[in-house]
Amino acid sequence: MNIGEKLKKEITEIEHRTDFTDEQKVSRITHIACATCAGVAIQPIPFADIFVLTPIQAYFASRIAAIRGVPVSESDASDWIKEIIGIVGMGIMAQQIAIGIWKMVTFGLGGLLTIPLVYGLTFAVMTVSDHYFSAKARKETLSKEQIKDIWGKAFGQGKEKGAAEEQSVKATQNATTEEQGAKAEK
């Protein structure tokens, strides 16, 4: 299977797969979105995250909408994410600014430490998106209070998952460094 077919199967047309339940599809898309955004966030460019992460999150939110049977374009999903940010408050913007400042203070070396935060933020966006589009498919509407409640719980869960991912990345880096050191000694 070439990379284009794999992307189609795993991301761009995941809603058509019959070997997964909708919940499994959403879980896969959520993890891919979180990992992608965390990968972008470890780049040492301060403040680039704000402009790069939202379009990535919007794309993956549009995939969740497709899984839930709600036709949504990426621009609609982007508007929806901006609405979430407005509902949840300026906390998200403050966190994005903190990430940018952290990268400047650490001269880009602290990017790895942003994994839990960015993973958590993206997990919250994807979780709220899933609840929102699931409700929309049922012709229901979530209240601002429901969105804030879902966000708060999901952000905490996402940060925990992100911390586990960070530990995994560090373990891989340490193993690679040790392996390179052993080769250099030979």
Buried (B, 14 or more C-beta within 10 A) or exposed (E): EEEEEEEBBBBEEBBEBEEBEBEEBBBBBBBBBBBBBBBBBBBEBBBBBEEBBBBBBBBBBBBBBBBBEBEBEBEBBBEBBEBBBEBBEEEBEEBBBEBBEBBBEBEBEBBBBBBBBBBBBBBBBBBBBBBBBBBBBEEEEBEEEBBBBBBEEBBEBBBBBBBEBBEEBEEEEEEEEEEEEEEEEE
